[in-house]
Amino acid sequence: MKVDDCKQLGESYEAYALGALEGEEREAIERHLARGCAACTAGVAQARWVVAQLAALAPDAEPPEELRARILAAAAASADARAGAGSATGAEPRGATSIASARGTRRPRPSAVPAWAWAIAAALLLATGYSAWQTRRLDRQLESAARELRQGQARQAAIESEREHYEMAMQILSAQDTKALRLTSKKAAMPPVQAYWSPKMGLLVMSAGMPQMPSSMTLQLWMVPKKGAPMSVGIFRPDAAGHVMLVAATGEPITEIAALAISEEPAGGSAQPTSPPVWVGPLT
């Protein structure tokens, strides 16, 4: 998690207020809060208030109706006993009116939800918030794992492609019908390029010590036929060490080709050469 990303930290306010964050995640949000972020400080304070209010959600419990009935019955029995004693003396027992009133007036049964139900609801609310936070956390972990998997697959594909290129290069070099030719440049600073052409296996072009090129340019290999326009074989660029290697199927009879040439072209290559060739190697 990026500690400066308030949006991501906002997903952890409730978990932090509940004390559910541990390790690096807890340290990250505490470091962020220590820097005085107004938005996150207010968000954590709000989350703590919500957590504190959950404990007060349950209302005062109403006494069970059966308990109230037993208490009133006991009071009525006591009043009747005093009334019997008072009738002998002709005195009305004190509190008789209030007891009779209490017996005659039945208090409506409360419709409030029991306290234990409110406690369960509060616990479920806490669990739901924590589960949502855990879900977001797992989603981020899955996204990170998927990204690493894609990167690993791309690296594996690049390694497999390079391995296939080297296998094809070895097949061309070891083929009995391979013809070797050298492409040279009129520019003294440019190293020579070596080419190996097997009519059956394909064409291999290699060189070392090549100068680096701007990202807007690329090298393009051409077959120059004895008659007609040059035909593109492929594009390539020097690696960080100045090495180049191109393996390609030609699709043209070697007897119909007068020379191989390499020109500098815009990135992505050109349908036809846009500049004079830098390297040329005639087929003799």
Residue pairs with C-beta under 8 A, 6 or more apart in sequence:
1 8
1 9
1 25
1 28
1 140
2 8
3 9
3 28
3 29
3 31
3 32
4 32
6 37
6 39
6 40
9 28
9 29
9 32
9 40
9 43
10 40
10 43
11 133
11 136
12 21
12 25
12 29
12 133
13 40
13 43
13 44
13 46
13 47
14 47
14 50
14 51
14 129
14 130
14 133
15 21
15 129
15 130
15 133
16 26
16 29
16 44
16 47
17 44
17 47
17 48
17 50
17 51
18 51
18 126
18 129
18 130
20 130
20 133
21 29
29 40
29 44
32 40
33 40
33 41
33 44
51 126
54 122
54 125
54 126
55 122
57 118
57 121
57 122
58 115
58 118
58 119
58 122
59 112
59 113
59 115
59 118
60 115
61 114
61 115
62 110
62 112
65 109
68 107
72 102
72 103
75 99
75 102
76 99
76 102
76 103
79 93
79 95
79 96
79 99
79 100
82 93
82 94
82 95
82 96
83 92
83 93
83 96
85 93
86 92
86 93
165 245
165 247
168 201
168 202
168 204
168 247
169 204
169 206
169 245
169 247
171 198
171 201
172 178
172 196
172 197
172 198
172 201
172 202
172 203
172 204
172 247
173 196
173 204
175 198
175 200
175 201
177 198
177 199
177 200
178 196
178 197
178 198
178 201
179 196
179 197
179 198
179 254
179 283
180 194
180 195
180 196
180 197
181 194
181 195
181 196
181 197
181 260
181 281
181 282
181 283
181 284
182 192
182 193
182 194
182 195
182 281
183 192
183 193
183 194
183 195
183 205
183 260
183 261
183 262
183 279
183 280
183 281
184 192
184 193
184 279
184 280
184 281
185 192
185 278
185 279
185 280
187 278
189 211
190 210
190 211
190 278
190 279
191 207
191 208
191 209
191 210
192 207
192 279
193 205
193 206
193 207
193 244
193 262
193 279
193 281
194 205
194 206
194 207
195 203
195 204
195 205
195 206
195 260
195 281
196 203
196 204
197 203
197 204
197 250
197 254
197 260
197 283
199 250
199 253
199 254
202 247
202 248
202 249
202 250
203 233
203 246
203 247
203 248
203 249
203 250
204 245
204 246
204 247
205 221
205 236
205 244
205 245
205 246
205 260
205 262
206 243
206 244
206 245
206 246
207 243
207 244
208 241
208 242
208 243
208 244
209 242
210 238
210 242
210 243
210 244
211 238
211 242
212 238
212 242
213 219
213 237
213 238
213 264
215 267
216 266
216 267
217 264
217 265
217 266
217 267
218 235
218 236
218 237
218 264
218 265
218 266
218 267
218 268
218 269
219 235
219 236
219 237
219 238
219 244
219 262
219 263
219 264
219 265
219 278
220 232
220 234
220 235
220 262
220 263
220 264
220 265
220 269
220 270
220 273
221 232
221 233
221 234
221 235
221 236
221 246
221 248
221 260
221 261
221 262
222 230
222 231
222 232
222 233
222 260
222 261
222 262
222 263
222 273
222 277
223 230
223 231
223 233
223 250
223 252
223 257
223 260
224 230
224 257
224 258
224 259
224 260
224 261
225 231
225 252
225 256
225 257
225 258
226 256
226 257
226 258
229 272
230 261
230 272
230 273
231 252
232 269
232 270
232 271
233 246
233 248
233 250
233 260
234 246
234 248
235 265
235 268
235 269
236 244
236 245
236 246
237 244
238 244
254 283
257 283
258 282
258 283
259 280
259 281
259 282
259 283
260 280
260 281
260 283
261 273
261 277
261 279
261 280
261 281
262 277
262 278
262 279
262 280
263 273
263 274
263 275
263 276
263 277
263 278
264 275
264 278
265 273
265 274
265 275
266 274
